[in-house]
Amino acid sequence: MSAQVLGIGGQKCASSWLHAIAGSHPQIAISTPKEVDFFSYYFDRGYKWYNGHFPPGSEKLVRFESSPSYMIDPRAAARAAAYNPDLQVLALLRDPIKRAFSNHMHEIIKGHIEVCTFEEGMKNNPCYLDQGLYAKHLRPWFAAFPRNQIKVMFAEDISADAAGSAVEAFKFMGVDPTFESEILTERRNESDRAKYPVVRKTLRAGGDWLRRQGLEAHLARVKKTPLISKMMAANSIQVRDEIPPMTDETHAMLVSYFAQDVTELRDLLGVDLPWKAWTAEKAA
């Protein structure tokens, strides 16, 4: 049986990038869809249902599935350990303030809320902040699995060095780290919404079909062709142009709000964190 790696990266923390590069690797079988949400929302459907989301009869070394809901669901870690105590867990994190703002744009893009300020969205949705309490949400995973089976990566490091981050991820997964994915620097989940949703839906349906055929790299080349790239650009409305940035007062409040959890996360992981707001606070 293939080894299995479970992605528990937070929402808007580069989990789509990780899923894409994993899908492009010839030794990794990825789930369909990307987010199965088995250990959180659909655990009652059973192991057979979950295993059915991976390619049947796959000879690949590793199976990979990533659902952001796993990190914030307090039941998920124990359920995953009961399913397979040898699972490897890869968690992706991002500056919790930037993640919260990106979460707000995501809600607008998905049509879950009307266009509004970040402050209005934050009052409406407590998950904006709760999802950024990483130490709180990671503790059950560190309790359920040995530390050598858990790897934490940062979206900021991925953005700064996609190739190096891919090597790091592939090494942890136990596959060939020298494989060079053609989609390393392709941006995922841009902060935009569609002028014509049916056009985007059609294009994405085609992309999903190619992914299911194991043609992620081919899809990346198709998206770069002049016709497709121009069509995608013409159909895009940048959400950042529709809403103002968060206020200085809100940013200061969030620095204070997350400070304790960031300190606990630093102690839990035993590493410095690449988030300037709290690095400066620590130095002071």
Secondary structure, 3 states (H helix, E strand, C coil): CCEEEEECCCCCCCHHHHHHHHHHCCCEEECCCCCCCCCCCCHHHHHHHHHCCCCCCCCCCEEEEECCHHHHCCCHHHHHHHHCCCCEEEEEECCHHHHHHHHHHHHHHCCCCCCCCHHHHHHHCCHHHHCCCHHHHHHHHHHHCCHHHEEEEEHHHHHHCHHHHHHHHHHHHCCCCCCCCCCCCCCCCCCEEECCHHHHHHHHHHHHHHHHCCCHHHHHHHHCCHHHHHHHHHCEEEHHHCCCCCCHHHHHHHHHHHHHHHHHHHHHHCCCCCCHHHHHHHHC
